[in-house]
């Protein structure tokens, strides 16, 4: 059937409510009731997964047979998998892989939506969705935007990319299908040049920006350079950003409220800040999230950093996701929700387990260095780390004026933050652009690893 004919919107909203219905459930559902709902959805996902070659092979290799997994209590019996397993599936079963579990030649099959990842960690990966899983992802993202304050009176400017990449399409569908805000799909700086983007913001009276932190900073610079900032009134910004990103971006955009959210192409939105901005609320009605240690793959102690392993409880149509290791690192937060919501909360993105480098025995996450540098007034927001073939780690930092005193100050700051000495190379504005590719990529390069070239 076609996309719209395949959808059962009432059933979707019963499992994953939005707006006031979501708030009521999140406030009133007990932990036992939440687990029972997760367990019910999990069983559907497991049954669907057994119908795919990917999971039959992955689980069969561990001696697991249908019937061994009775419910969510058994989830740790299942192996985790990651992008490398998906890419191997695509290589062995091109071009779609065998994790989708659909026959493209079957005229009676439901619609299948195909996008790809951006390829920031390697070759772009195929992403597959059925109508139900696609709309569930759209709904969850829109849920977060609405909880952050987006309303029908807003004009939203998006700088997420398009083409085969999932991001821009996913953001657009979330706004158009599940909010009444007016949406402007500007795309990246390659799709719509930065100078034109700020003109669009001014001309259309944009009130909300959505996108990645690094490019939003760049747009603020362009708006200021062109004298447009005084004519642009941004009240809210939402994207994947840390605390320091939020503070610096808010300052650049005249005090706009900034919100963080987390998700990857395979899972869609997993967690998001709400109005209290006190950690990211896990969408537990739609995801079962584990935090596992980087070394042993065992559950992290409460409050300790671990890799985010996600099971999507709504993906029982195309491409089930059960124990997918994102290799993104976060930690669970304690304390009660000031909004009265009975949902677990986690910190935002703290780095990548597979992008971590060991510097003299210390774990260093390149992505986390930017927020550290935000404490330096002369820092211009752009940096790139380099691990040489000899194992020497350095950081190239854009600053207003490169002096020996500033270099020593940054070196001292990084040593205090990281626990290890790091050599900072100071350069002027724009001099890292050819290395980070900030104008072209949604997620700029932050580590150049020369050890394996």
ZAKE-35077 format. One line per field, with one value per residue (C-alpha): residue number from 1; residue in one letter; x, y, z. Coordinates in Angstrom, 3 decimals. Each point is the difference from the previous one (the first is absolute). Example, Ala and Ser with C-alpha at 12.3 -4.5 7.8 and 13.67 -1.06 7.14 Angstrom:
BEGIN
seq: (1, 2)
type: (a, s)
u: (12.300, 1.370)
v: (-4.500, 3.440)
w: (7.800, -0.660)
***
This chain:
BEGIN
seq: (1, 2, 3, 4, 5, 6, 7, 8, 9, 10, 11, 12, 13, 14, 15, 16, 17, 18, 19, 20, 21, 22, 23, 24, 25, 26, 27, 28, 29, 30, 31, 32, 33, 34, 35, 36, 37, 38, 39, 40, 41, 42, 43, 44, 45, 46, 47, 48, 49, 50, 51, 52, 53, 54, 55, 56, 57, 58, 59, 60, 61, 62, 63, 64, 65, 66, 67, 68, 69, 70, 71, 72, 73, 74, 75, 76, 77, 78, 79, 80, 81, 82, 83, 84, 85, 86, 87, 88, 89, 90, 91, 92, 93, 94, 95, 96, 97, 98, 99, 100, 101, 102, 103, 104, 105, 106, 107, 108, 109, 110, 111, 112, 113, 114, 115, 116, 117, 118, 119, 120, 121, 122, 123, 124, 125, 126, 127, 128, 129, 130, 131, 132, 133, 134, 135, 136, 137, 138, 139, 140, 141, 142, 143, 144, 145, 146, 147, 148, 149, 150, 151, 152, 153, 154, 155, 156, 157, 158, 159, 160, 161, 162, 163, 164, 165, 166, 167, 168, 169, 170, 171, 172, 173, 174, 175, 176, 177, 178, 179, 180, 181, 182, 183, 184, 185, 186, 187, 188, 189, 190, 191, 192, 193, 194, 195, 196, 197, 198, 199, 200, 201, 202, 203, 204, 205, 206, 207, 208, 209, 210, 211, 212, 213, 214, 215, 216, 217, 218, 219, 220, 221, 222, 223, 224, 225, 226, 227, 228, 229, 230, 231, 232, 233, 234, 235, 236, 237, 238, 239, 240, 241, 242, 243, 244, 245, 246, 247, 248, 249, 250, 251, 252, 253, 254, 255, 256, 257, 258, 259, 260, 261, 262, 263, 264, 265, 266, 267, 268, 269, 270, 271, 272, 273, 274, 275, 276, 277, 278, 279, 280, 281, 282, 283, 284, 285, 286, 287, 288, 289, 290, 291, 292, 293, 294, 295, 296, 297, 298, 299, 300, 301, 302, 303, 304, 305, 306, 307, 308, 309, 310, 311, 312, 313, 314, 315, 316, 317, 318, 319, 320, 321, 322, 323, 324, 325, 326, 327, 328, 329, 330, 331, 332, 333, 334, 335, 336, 337, 338, 339, 340, 341, 342, 343, 344, 345, 346, 347, 348, 349, 350, 351, 352, 353, 354, 355, 356, 357, 358, 359, 360, 361, 362, 363, 364, 365, 366, 367, 368, 369, 370, 371, 372, 373, 374, 375, 376, 377, 378, 379, 380, 381, 382, 383, 384, 385, 386, 387, 388, 389, 390, 391, 392, 393, 394, 395, 396, 397, 398, 399, 400, 401, 402, 403, 404, 405, 406, 407, 408, 409, 410, 411, 412, 413, 414, 415, 416, 417, 418, 419, 420, 421, 422, 423, 424, 425, 426, 427, 428, 429, 430, 431, 432, 433, 434, 435, 436, 437, 438, 439, 440, 441, 442, 443, 444, 445, 446, 447, 448, 449, 450, 451, 452, 453)
type: (x, x, x, x, x, x, x, x, x, x, x, x, x, x, x, x, x, x, x, x, x, x, x, x, x, x, x, x, x, x, x, x, x, x, x, x, x, x, x, x, x, x, x, x, x, x, x, x, x, x, x, x, x, x, x, x, x, x, x, x, x, x, x, x, x, x, x, x, x, x, x, x, x, x, x, x, x, x, x, x, x, x, x, x, x, x, x, x, x, x, x, x, x, x, x, x, x, x, x, x, x, x, x, x, x, x, x, x, x, x, x, x, x, x, x, x, x, x, x, x, x, x, x, x, x, x, x, x, x, x, x, x, x, x, x, x, x, x, x, x, x, x, x, x, x, x, x, x, x, x, x, x, x, x, x, x, x, x, x, x, x, x, x, x, x, x, x, x, x, x, x, x, x, x, x, x, x, x, x, x, x, x, x, x, x, x, x, x, x, x, x, x, x, x, x, x, x, x, x, x, x, x, x, x, x, x, x, x, x, x, x, x, x, x, x, x, x, x, x, x, x, x, x, x, x, x, x, x, x, x, x, x, x, x, x, x, x, x, x, x, x, x, x, x, x, x, x, x, x, x, x, x, x, x, x, x, x, x, x, x, x, x, x, x, x, x, x, x, x, x, x, x, x, x, x, x, x, x, x, x, x, x, x, x, x, x, x, x, x, x, x, x, x, x, x, x, x, x, x, x, x, x, x, x, x, x, x, x, x, x, x, x, x, x, x, x, x, x, x, x, x, x, x, x, x, x, x, x, x, x, x, x, x, x, x, x, x, x, x, x, x, x, x, x, x, x, x, x, x, x, x, x, x, x, x, x, x, x, x, x, x, x, x, x, x, x, x, x, x, x, x, x, x, x, x, x, x, x, x, x, x, x, x, x, x, x, x, x, x, x, x, x, x, x, x, x, x, x, x, x, x, x, x, x, x, x, x, x, x, x, x, x, x, x, x, x, x, x, x, x, x, x, x, x, x, x, x, x, x, x, x, x, x, x, x, x, x, x, x, x, x, x, x, x, x, x, x, x, x, x, x, x, x)
u: (0.000, 1.013, 1.524, -3.209, -2.125, 2.402, -0.197, -2.198, 0.328, -2.337, 2.058, 3.211, -1.283, -1.265, 3.529, 1.842, -2.158, 0.956, -0.811, -2.222, -0.654, 3.747, 0.386, -2.884, 1.440, 3.549, -1.263, -2.332, 1.543, 1.841, 3.361, -1.633, -2.653, 2.673, 1.968, -3.138, -0.649, 3.620, -0.152, -3.106, 1.599, 3.323, -1.611, -1.424, 3.442, 1.661, -2.608, 0.623, 3.774, -0.060, -1.495, 3.152, 3.169, 2.105, -1.366, -0.391, 3.714, 1.094, -1.960, 0.481, 3.773, -0.423, -2.083, -3.248, -3.156, -3.574, -1.725, 3.152, -0.863, -3.273, -0.014, 1.972, 1.441, 1.991, 1.447, 3.543, 0.127, 0.058, 3.253, 0.459, 0.778, 1.252, 0.472, 2.787, -2.471, -2.475, 2.669, 1.059, -3.632, -0.165, 3.273, -1.266, -3.537, 0.266, -1.400, -2.463, 1.530, -2.154, -0.949, -3.145, -1.810, -2.003, -0.287, 0.322, -1.556, -3.205, -2.729, -2.132, 2.612, -0.448, 1.981, 3.706, 1.806, 3.730, 2.487, 3.646, 2.151, 2.257, 3.115, 1.821, 1.542, 0.659, -2.003, -3.665, -2.298, -3.406, -2.901, -3.336, -3.417, -3.519, -2.899, -0.597, 3.615, 0.502, -2.985, 0.907, 3.399, -1.615, -2.448, 2.697, 2.050, -3.046, -0.906, 3.343, -0.334, -3.456, 1.227, 2.780, -2.575, -0.532, -3.502, -2.162, 1.170, 3.647, 1.933, 2.688, 3.252, 1.759, 3.636, -0.021, 1.217, -2.014, 0.801, 0.078, 0.909, -2.794, 0.373, -1.678, -2.889, -0.631, -0.044, -2.336, -2.440, -0.064, -0.960, -2.456, -1.774, -0.145, 0.188, -1.700, 3.157, 1.041, 3.111, 2.866, 2.286, 3.195, 2.449, 3.767, 2.299, 0.543, -3.733, -0.695, 3.076, 0.372, -0.429, -3.316, -1.108, 0.200, -1.872, -2.789, -0.117, -0.364, -2.530, -2.311, 0.191, 1.465, -0.529, 1.470, 3.244, 0.668, 3.303, 3.460, 1.793, 3.095, -1.843, -2.426, 3.044, 1.264, -3.350, 0.071, 3.403, -1.332, -3.114, 2.197, 2.473, -2.818, -1.718, -3.169, 0.061, -1.979, -2.797, -0.183, -1.948, 0.801, -1.714, 0.836, 2.686, -0.107, 2.736, 2.562, 2.175, 1.616, -0.335, 2.904, -1.333, -3.367, 1.534, 2.195, -2.702, -2.551, 2.383, 0.641, -3.736, -1.027, -0.948, -2.155, -1.001, 2.043, -1.034, 1.946, -1.268, 1.597, -0.568, 1.668, -1.256, -0.842, -1.979, -1.422, -0.328, 0.771, 0.070, -0.531, 0.077, -3.366, -0.948, 1.943, 3.229, 1.084, 1.480, -1.470, -3.204, 0.117, -2.991, -0.572, -3.310, 1.919, 3.550, 1.647, 3.414, 3.011, 3.326, 2.857, 3.653, 2.448, 2.363, -2.117, -3.410, -1.634, -2.585, 1.603, -0.309, -2.701, 1.393, 3.059, 0.631, -0.942, -0.768, -3.650, -1.545, -3.499, -2.949, -2.731, -3.304, -1.999, 2.026, -1.909, -0.643, 3.236, 3.512, -0.521, 2.612, 0.792, 3.100, 1.618, 3.256, 0.152, 3.512, -1.134, 0.816, -2.249, -0.951, -3.262, -1.074, -1.555, -2.536, -3.684, -1.362, -1.092, -2.742, -1.333, 0.716, 0.787, 2.619, 3.691, 2.349, 3.502, 2.702, 0.450, 2.613, 3.367, 2.068, 0.347, 1.336, 1.450, 1.455, 1.642, 3.783, 2.321, 2.575, 2.569, -2.604, -2.744, -3.238, -0.508, -3.180, 0.836, -3.603, 0.162, 2.968, -2.096, -2.092, 3.198, 1.401, -3.161, 1.450, 2.636, -1.359, 2.341, -1.287, -1.928, -1.945, 1.935, 2.620, 1.311, 1.987, 2.786, 1.531, 3.269, 1.371, 2.443, -2.851, 0.423, -3.272, -0.483, -2.820, -0.212, -2.117, -1.388, 0.527, -0.284, 3.742, 2.686, 2.454, 2.397, -1.805, -3.345, 1.555, 1.311, -3.369, -1.859, 2.581, -0.490, -3.790, 0.041, 2.443, -2.251, -3.117, 1.463, 2.644, 2.656, 2.179, -1.275, 1.833, -2.297, 0.809, -1.665, -1.266, -2.208, -3.661, -0.958, 3.354, -1.374, -2.873, 1.852, 0.589, -3.385, -2.031, -2.406, -1.723, -0.813, -0.654, -2.819, 2.463, 3.477, 3.080, 1.545, 2.675, 2.605, 1.519, 3.185, 0.974, -1.765, 0.588)
v: (0.000, 3.609, 2.013, 1.656, -3.104, -1.970, 2.393, -0.560, 3.396, -0.826, -3.061, 2.018, 2.707, -2.588, -1.395, 3.334, 3.010, 3.594, 3.348, -0.020, -3.737, -0.659, 2.239, -1.715, -3.466, 1.006, 1.419, -2.809, -3.224, -2.001, -1.619, -3.437, 1.172, 1.508, -3.246, -1.982, 2.259, -0.292, -3.777, -0.250, 2.017, -1.799, -3.388, 1.272, 1.228, -3.331, -1.922, 2.272, -0.201, -3.788, 0.516, 1.772, -1.705, 2.447, -0.874, -3.699, -0.070, 2.337, -1.779, -3.489, 0.442, 0.380, -3.161, 1.914, -1.560, 1.290, -0.305, 0.601, 3.675, 0.174, 3.720, 3.067, -1.754, -2.134, 2.841, -0.357, -3.519, 1.635, 1.310, 3.673, 1.066, 3.180, 1.741, -2.361, -2.905, 1.969, 0.947, -3.657, -0.935, 2.543, -1.285, -3.591, 0.843, 3.168, 2.546, -0.146, -2.602, -2.683, 1.886, 1.475, -3.291, 0.971, -1.244, 2.971, -1.993, -0.749, 2.273, -0.497, 1.221, 3.193, 3.104, 0.101, 3.309, 0.143, 2.618, -0.148, 1.265, 2.994, -2.178, 2.030, -3.204, -1.660, -1.207, 1.099, -2.729, -0.927, 0.878, -1.751, 0.886, -1.297, 2.448, -0.761, 0.298, 3.122, 1.787, -1.150, 1.637, 3.156, 0.083, -0.432, 2.862, 2.241, -0.988, 1.380, 3.204, 0.602, -0.701, 2.541, 2.619, -0.058, 1.190, 0.887, 3.621, -0.966, 0.214, -2.678, 0.163, -3.369, -0.416, -3.809, -1.540, -1.780, -2.168, -3.657, 1.028, -0.652, 3.110, 2.793, -2.158, -1.374, 3.462, 1.324, -2.900, 0.393, 3.656, -0.362, -3.132, 0.669, 3.790, 3.026, 2.122, 1.498, -1.813, 1.296, -2.767, 1.940, -2.918, 0.212, 2.809, -1.849, -0.238, 3.605, 2.237, 1.383, 3.607, -0.891, -1.946, 3.007, 2.073, -2.601, 0.175, 3.755, 0.082, -2.721, 1.015, -3.303, -0.688, -3.511, -1.512, -3.748, -1.585, -1.037, 2.276, 0.695, 1.313, 2.019, 1.774, 0.676, 1.483, 2.347, 1.247, 0.581, 1.802, 2.277, 0.654, 0.985, 2.210, -2.128, -1.125, 2.989, -0.896, -3.697, -1.011, -3.618, -1.071, -3.733, -2.299, -3.800, -2.376, -2.462, 2.074, -0.084, 2.452, 2.140, 0.000, 1.197, 2.838, 1.252, -0.383, 1.762, 2.925, 0.121, 0.037, 2.675, -2.180, -2.572, -3.055, -2.991, -3.649, -3.213, -3.311, -3.313, -2.609, -1.665, -0.870, -3.605, 0.826, 3.450, 2.179, -1.915, 2.755, 3.736, 2.979, 1.420, 3.371, -0.581, -0.661, -2.383, -2.862, -1.884, -1.963, -3.495, -0.834, -3.196, -0.842, -0.322, -1.022, -2.323, 1.526, -1.636, 1.635, -2.487, 0.363, 0.711, -2.806, -2.938, 0.786, -0.496, 2.368, 3.244, 0.984, 2.608, 3.419, -1.434, 0.515, -2.787, -0.646, 0.453, -3.301, 0.453, -2.281, 1.720, -1.313, 1.387, -1.601, -3.197, 0.650, 0.634, -0.204, -0.987, 1.466, -2.121, 0.824, 2.366, 1.449, 3.603, 0.352, 3.414, 0.587, 1.444, -0.611, -0.281, 2.862, -0.288, 2.109, 0.587, 1.751, 3.543, -0.491, -3.007, -2.424, -3.597, -0.428, -0.785, 2.817, -0.007, 2.533, 1.003, -1.264, -0.304, -1.445, -3.161, -3.243, -0.884, 3.506, 0.023, 0.139, -0.981, 2.667, -1.296, -2.339, 2.657, -0.353, 3.140, 0.735, 2.554, 1.269, 1.005, 2.338, 2.755, 0.594, 0.158, 2.669, 2.069, 1.181, 1.903, 3.427, 0.071, -3.356, 0.437, -3.270, -2.131, -2.635, -3.330, -2.717, -1.996, -3.317, -0.399, -3.265, 0.076, 0.280, 3.702, 1.810, 3.681, 2.512, 2.766, 2.862, 3.086, 3.122, 3.757, 0.548, -2.684, 0.804, -2.107, 1.010, -1.169, -3.247, -0.672, 0.874, -2.417, -2.717, 0.411, -0.099, -3.185, -1.680, 0.849, -1.246, -3.091, -1.019, -0.188, 2.522, 1.009, 2.272, 2.738, 1.567, 3.402, 1.256, 2.794, 0.039, -2.459, -1.780, -3.361, 0.002, -2.120, -2.635, 0.018, 0.570, 2.037, 1.696, -3.261, -2.551, -0.138, -1.326, 1.519, -2.221, 0.286, -2.708, -0.689, -3.362, -0.649, -3.211, -2.317, 1.751)
w: (0.000, -0.399, 2.845, 1.187, -0.451, 2.178, 2.940, 3.028, 1.649, 2.888, 0.960, -0.333, 2.343, 2.474, 0.348, -0.320, 0.947, -0.695, 1.623, 3.094, -0.325, 0.218, 3.061, 1.785, -0.644, 0.934, 3.297, 0.998, -1.293, 2.671, -0.700, 0.021, -2.447, -2.244, -0.009, -0.837, -3.006, -1.103, 0.387, -2.175, -2.794, 0.350, -0.623, -3.292, -1.048, 0.822, -2.002, -2.988, 0.365, -0.349, -3.476, -1.199, -1.191, 2.001, 3.442, -0.763, -0.789, 2.836, 2.708, -1.433, 0.199, 3.765, 0.252, 0.499, -1.419, -0.434, 3.348, 2.060, 0.450, 1.904, 0.722, 0.984, 3.049, -2.446, -2.050, 1.329, -1.465, -3.430, -1.508, -0.762, -3.562, -1.605, -3.319, -1.058, 0.083, -2.109, -2.535, -0.222, -0.652, -2.833, -1.468, 0.057, -1.180, -2.111, -0.251, 2.931, 2.326, 1.595, 3.190, -1.587, -0.404, -3.083, -3.555, -2.334, -2.871, 1.942, -1.447, 3.128, 2.474, 1.983, -0.940, 0.878, 0.548, -0.707, 1.123, 1.040, 2.829, -0.603, -0.023, 2.663, 1.422, -3.358, -3.016, 0.135, 1.285, -1.389, 2.313, -0.531, 1.399, -0.290, 0.198, 3.674, 1.119, -2.090, 1.487, 3.500, -0.435, -1.363, 2.899, 2.649, -1.395, -0.255, 3.570, 1.125, -2.005, 1.450, 3.529, -0.630, -0.930, -3.777, -0.889, -2.973, 0.024, -0.563, -3.243, 0.067, -1.978, -0.444, -1.062, -0.097, -3.269, -2.666, -3.008, 1.031, 3.557, 2.468, 2.157, -1.941, -1.195, 3.494, 1.580, -2.689, 0.385, 3.783, -0.240, -2.882, 1.262, 3.741, 0.587, -1.541, -0.140, -3.343, -1.170, -2.170, -1.264, -0.757, 0.277, 0.359, -1.101, -3.268, -0.737, 1.009, 0.478, 3.506, -1.129, -1.637, 3.069, 2.282, -2.588, 0.069, 3.795, -0.125, -2.836, 1.368, 3.643, 1.182, 3.715, 0.401, -1.287, -0.211, -0.982, 1.151, 2.447, -2.066, -3.030, 2.137, 1.447, -3.503, -1.052, 2.995, -1.160, -3.524, 1.283, 2.110, -2.822, -2.361, 2.571, 0.063, 3.614, 1.245, -2.449, 0.950, 3.120, 0.831, 3.232, -0.027, -1.402, 0.050, -1.056, 1.250, 2.289, 3.423, 2.879, -1.159, -3.574, 1.269, 1.962, -2.836, -2.658, 2.193, 0.389, -3.755, -0.762, 2.481, 2.950, -1.834, 2.058, -1.149, 0.292, -0.477, -1.336, -0.856, -2.693, -2.979, -3.469, 0.901, 3.133, -0.528, 3.082, 3.197, 2.626, 0.199, 2.323, 0.950, 1.474, 3.242, -1.933, 2.747, -1.983, -2.953, 0.593, -1.476, -2.195, 1.940, -1.625, -3.277, 0.959, 2.474, 0.711, 1.622, 0.894, -0.295, 1.005, -2.806, 0.930, 1.202, -1.492, 3.388, 1.537, 1.137, 3.627, 0.546, -0.900, -1.755, -3.709, -2.375, -3.646, -0.946, -1.104, -1.349, -0.701, -2.036, 1.310, -2.938, -2.805, -0.677, -3.688, -1.952, 1.491, 3.647, 2.348, 3.040, 2.075, -2.499, 1.377, -1.181, 1.503, 1.233, 3.652, 2.707, 3.636, 1.924, 2.254, 3.426, 1.862, -0.576, -3.065, 0.799, -2.597, 1.888, -2.852, 0.919, -2.723, 0.303, -0.951, -1.393, -0.693, -3.601, -2.441, 1.786, -2.866, -2.063, 1.333, -3.415, -0.474, 3.389, -0.005, 2.812, 0.772, 2.490, 1.440, 0.243, -1.972, -2.100, -1.967, -2.724, -0.192, 3.673, -0.487, -1.610, 3.121, 2.043, -2.297, 0.360, 3.310, -1.997, -1.125, -3.010, -1.322, -3.274, 0.217, -2.500, 0.745, -1.243, 1.795, -1.576, 1.036, -1.869, -1.341, 2.919, 2.516, 0.816, 0.737, -0.826, -0.408, -2.590, 1.346, -1.725, 2.156, -0.340, 0.392, 0.320, 2.777, 2.037, 3.187, -1.386, -1.205, 3.513, 1.532, -2.312, 0.638, 3.762, -0.360, -2.075, 2.376, 2.953, -1.812, -1.649, 2.501, -2.699, -1.849, -3.453, -2.428, -1.376, -3.352, -0.340, -3.360, -1.266, -0.938, -2.734, -0.099, 1.145, -2.520, -2.561, 2.701, 1.755, -3.204, 2.137, -2.938, -1.787, 2.728, 2.528, 2.590, -0.443, 0.265, 3.451, -0.124, -2.669, 0.907, -1.945, 1.790, -2.431, -3.307)
***
